[in-house]
Amino acid sequence: MTESTVGISAGCVLTGLVDYVDLDGANLISNDYASGNFVENGKIILSPKPGLGIEMK
């Protein structure tokens, strides 16, 4: 299942509670309507914005 950046950003916040995650779904969406937390080269990059760090494009 492919999630937008909104779903991925929420998942990124919870990664400290699990051993493995699959959060690259937003990388497959060409017309994603938001920006925020993301995964790059296997590393989770958290947004400096408050809350989930999501910003609508």
MARBA-3410 file (N, C-alpha, C, O; in Angstrom, 1 decimal):
57
0.8,-1.2,0.0,0.0,0.0,0.0,0.9,1.2,0.0,1.9,1.3,0.7 ~ 0.5,2.2,-0.8,1.3,3.5,-0.9,0.6,4.5,-0.1,-0.6,4.8,-0.2 ~ 1.4,5.2,0.8,0.9,6.3,1.6,1.5,7.6,1.2,2.5,7.6,0.6 ~ 0.7,8.7,1.4,1.2,10.0,1.1,2.2,10.4,2.2,2.4,9.7,3.1 ~ 2.8,11.6,2.0,3.7,12.1,3.0,3.0,12.3,4.3,3.7,12.2,5.4
1.7,12.5,4.3,1.0,12.7,5.6,1.1,11.4,6.4,1.4,11.4,7.6 ~ 0.8,10.3,5.8,0.9,9.0,6.5,2.3,8.6,6.9,2.5,8.1,8.0 ~ 3.2,8.9,6.0,4.6,8.6,6.3,5.2,9.4,7.4,5.9,8.9,8.3 ~ 4.8,10.7,7.5,5.2,11.6,8.6,4.8,11.1,9.9,5.5,11.1,10.9 ~ 3.5,10.6,10.0,3.0,10.1,11.2,3.8,8.8,11.6,4.1,8.6,12.8
4.1,8.0,10.6,4.8,6.7,10.9,6.2,7.0,11.4,6.8,6.3,12.2 ~ 6.9,8.1,10.8,8.2,8.4,11.2,8.3,8.7,12.7,9.3,8.4,13.3 ~ 7.3,9.4,13.2,7.3,9.7,14.6,7.3,8.5,15.6,7.8,8.5,16.7 ~ 6.7,7.4,15.1,6.5,6.2,15.9,7.7,5.2,15.7,7.6,4.1,16.4 ~ 8.7,5.5,14.9,9.7,4.5,14.6,10.5,4.1,15.8,11.1,3.0,15.8
10.6,4.9,16.9,11.3,4.5,18.1,10.6,3.3,18.8,11.3,2.7,19.7 ~ 9.4,3.0,18.5,8.7,1.9,19.2,8.8,0.6,18.5,8.2,-0.4,19.0 ~ 9.4,0.5,17.3,9.4,-0.8,16.5,10.8,-1.1,16.1,11.8,-0.3,16.2 ~ 11.0,-2.4,15.6,12.3,-2.8,15.2,12.5,-2.6,13.7,13.6,-2.3,13.3 ~ 11.4,-2.7,12.9,11.5,-2.5,11.4,10.3,-1.7,11.0,9.2,-1.8,11.5
10.6,-0.9,9.9,9.5,-0.1,9.3,9.6,-0.1,7.8,10.7,-0.3,7.3 ~ 8.5,0.2,7.1,8.5,0.3,5.7,7.9,1.7,5.4,6.6,1.7,5.3 ~ 8.7,2.7,5.2,8.1,4.1,5.1,8.5,4.7,3.8,8.6,5.9,3.7 ~ 8.8,3.9,2.7,9.2,4.6,1.5,8.1,4.7,0.5,8.3,5.1,-0.7 ~ 6.8,4.5,0.9,5.7,4.6,0.0,5.5,6.0,-0.7,5.1,6.0,-1.8
5.8,7.0,0.1,5.6,8.4,-0.5,6.6,8.6,-1.6,6.4,9.5,-2.5 ~ 7.7,7.9,-1.7,8.7,8.1,-2.8,8.1,7.7,-4.1,8.7,8.0,-5.1 ~ 7.1,6.8,-4.1,6.5,6.3,-5.3,5.4,7.2,-5.9,4.9,7.0,-7.0 ~ 5.0,8.3,-5.1,3.9,9.1,-5.5,4.5,10.4,-6.2,5.3,11.1,-5.6 ~ 4.1,10.6,-7.5,4.7,11.7,-8.3,3.9,13.0,-8.0,4.5,14.1,-8.1
2.7,12.9,-7.5,1.9,14.1,-7.3,1.5,14.2,-5.8,0.3,14.5,-5.5 ~ 2.4,14.0,-4.9,2.1,14.0,-3.5,1.8,15.5,-3.1,2.4,16.4,-3.6 ~ 0.7,15.7,-2.3,0.2,17.0,-2.0,0.8,17.6,-0.7,0.3,18.7,-0.3 ~ 1.7,16.9,-0.1,2.3,17.5,1.1,3.8,17.2,1.2,4.3,16.4,0.4 ~ 4.4,17.9,2.1,5.9,17.6,2.4,6.0,17.6,3.9,5.2,18.1,4.6
7.0,16.9,4.3,7.2,16.7,5.8,8.4,15.8,6.0,9.4,15.9,5.4 ~ 8.2,14.8,7.0,9.2,13.8,7.2,9.4,12.9,6.0,8.4,12.7,5.3 ~ 10.6,12.4,5.8,10.8,11.5,4.7,12.0,10.6,5.0,12.7,10.7,5.9 ~ 12.1,9.6,4.1,13.2,8.6,4.2,14.1,8.8,3.0,13.7,8.9,1.9 ~ 15.4,9.0,3.3,16.4,9.2,2.3,17.6,8.2,2.5,18.2,8.3,3.6
17.9,7.3,1.6,19.0,6.4,1.7,18.9,5.6,3.0,19.9,5.3,3.6 ~ 17.7,5.2,3.4,17.5,4.4,4.5,17.5,5.1,5.9,17.4,4.5,6.9 ~ 17.6,6.4,5.8,17.6,7.2,7.1,16.3,8.1,7.1,15.9,8.6,6.1 ~ 15.7,8.2,8.3,14.5,9.0,8.5,15.0,10.4,8.8,15.7,10.7,9.7 ~ 14.5,11.3,8.0,14.7,12.7,8.1,13.5,13.4,8.7,12.5,13.5,8.0
13.6,13.9,9.9,12.4,14.6,10.5,12.4,16.0,10.2,13.4,16.7,10.1 ~ 11.2,16.6,10.0,11.0,18.0,9.6,11.2,18.8,10.9,10.8,18.4,12.0 ~ 11.8,20.0,10.8,11.9,20.9,12.0,10.6,21.6,12.3,10.6,22.3,13.3 ~ 9.6,21.4,11.5,8.3,22.1,11.8,7.6,21.4,13.0,7.9,20.3,13.3 ~ 6.7,22.2,13.7,6.1,21.6,14.8,5.1,20.5,14.5,4.7,20.4,13.3
4.7,19.7,15.5,3.7,18.6,15.2,4.4,17.5,14.4,5.5,17.1,14.7 ~ 3.6,17.0,13.4,4.1,16.0,12.5,5.1,16.6,11.4,5.7,15.8,10.7 ~ 5.2,17.9,11.4,6.1,18.5,10.4,5.6,18.6,9.0,6.3,18.7,8.0 ~ 4.2,18.5,8.8,3.6,18.4,7.5,3.3,19.8,7.0,2.8,20.6,7.8 ~ 3.5,20.0,5.7,3.2,21.3,5.1,2.5,21.0,3.8,3.0,20.2,3.0
1.4,21.5,3.5,0.7,21.3,2.2,1.4,22.1,1.1,1.8,23.2,1.3 ~ 1.5,21.5,0.0,2.2,22.1,-1.2,1.2,23.0,-1.9,1.6,23.7,-2.9
END
